[in-house]
Each structure stands twice: as C-alpha cells, then as structure tokens.
Amino acid sequence: MLEGAKSMGAGATTIASAGAAISIGNVFSSLIHFVARNPSLAKQSFGYAILGFALTEAIASFAPMMAFLISSVF
C-alpha cells in the first residue's frame, strides 16, 4: 500500500511539472504579444516576464522536493 502511495506522489509531481511548463509558456507568450503591441515598453515588460518565470519555476521545483521528502520519510 505504501508503494502505491509513493507512485501516486510521483505522478502528482509529473502533473505539477507539466502545469509549470504550460505556465512558463503562457508567461512568454504574453510577453511576445505585449511587445508586439507596445514595443517601447519591451525592456520593462521583459523584467516582469523574468519575475513571472522565476516564481513559476519556484513552484515547479517545490513539487519534486515535496515528493522526495515524502518518499524518504515513509
């Protein structure tokens, strides 16, 4: 039963990683659309896009960390 729970945790980590990849794609897609509409603010909007990327990547790295923590404790 415990091995099944570990496998479910690994699957949840995979789903979280896929969600983070989609979110990062949305961040940079929005950046491209914004720069196409208003090129004069490209430098400022790039900084905001990198901030969004960093926050999304932090969430993406939190999911496997919790999966490894749970699998090593149990």
C-alpha positions as CSV (number, residue, x, y, z in Angstrom):
1,M,0.0,0.0,0.0
2,L,2.8,2.4,0.8
3,E,4.5,1.7,-2.6
4,G,1.2,2.7,-4.3
5,A,1.1,5.9,-2.4
6,K,4.7,6.7,-3.5
7,S,3.8,6.0,-7.1
8,M,0.8,8.4,-6.8
9,G,3.1,11.0,-5.4
10,A,5.4,10.6,-8.3
11,G,2.5,11.0,-10.7
12,A,1.4,14.1,-9.0
13,T,4.9,15.6,-9.3
14,T,4.8,14.9,-13.0
15,I,1.4,16.6,-13.4
16,A,2.8,19.6,-11.4
17,S,5.8,19.8,-13.7
18,A,3.6,19.7,-16.8
19,G,1.5,22.5,-15.3
20,A,4.5,24.6,-14.7
21,A,5.7,24.1,-18.2
22,I,2.4,25.3,-19.5
23,S,2.5,28.3,-17.2
24,I,6.0,29.3,-18.4
25,G,4.8,29.1,-22.0
26,N,1.9,31.4,-21.1
27,V,4.2,33.9,-19.5
28,F,6.5,34.2,-22.5
29,S,3.5,34.1,-24.9
30,S,2.0,37.1,-23.1
31,L,5.4,38.9,-23.3
32,I,5.6,38.4,-27.1
33,H,2.0,39.7,-27.5
34,F,2.7,42.7,-25.3
35,V,5.9,43.6,-27.0
36,A,4.2,43.3,-30.4
37,R,1.5,45.8,-29.3
38,N,3.8,48.2,-27.4
39,P,7.5,47.9,-28.4
40,S,8.5,51.0,-26.4
41,L,8.0,49.1,-23.1
42,A,9.9,46.0,-24.1
43,K,12.7,46.3,-21.6
44,Q,10.4,46.9,-18.6
45,S,8.0,44.1,-19.6
46,F,10.9,41.7,-20.0
47,G,11.8,42.2,-16.3
48,Y,8.2,41.4,-15.3
49,A,8.3,38.3,-17.5
50,I,11.5,37.1,-15.9
51,L,9.9,37.6,-12.5
52,G,6.9,35.5,-13.6
53,F,9.2,32.9,-14.9
54,A,11.2,32.7,-11.6
55,L,8.0,32.5,-9.5
56,T,6.6,29.7,-11.7
57,E,9.9,27.8,-11.7
58,A,9.9,28.1,-7.9
59,I,6.6,26.4,-7.7
60,A,7.8,23.8,-10.2
61,S,10.8,22.9,-8.1
62,F,8.7,22.8,-4.9
63,A,6.6,19.8,-6.2
64,P,9.5,17.3,-6.7
65,M,11.1,18.5,-3.4
66,M,8.0,17.6,-1.6
67,A,7.7,14.2,-3.4
68,F,11.3,13.3,-2.5
69,L,10.7,14.4,1.1
70,I,7.6,12.3,1.4
71,S,9.2,9.3,-0.2
72,S,12.2,9.5,2.1
73,V,10.2,9.9,5.3
74,F,7.9,7.0,4.6
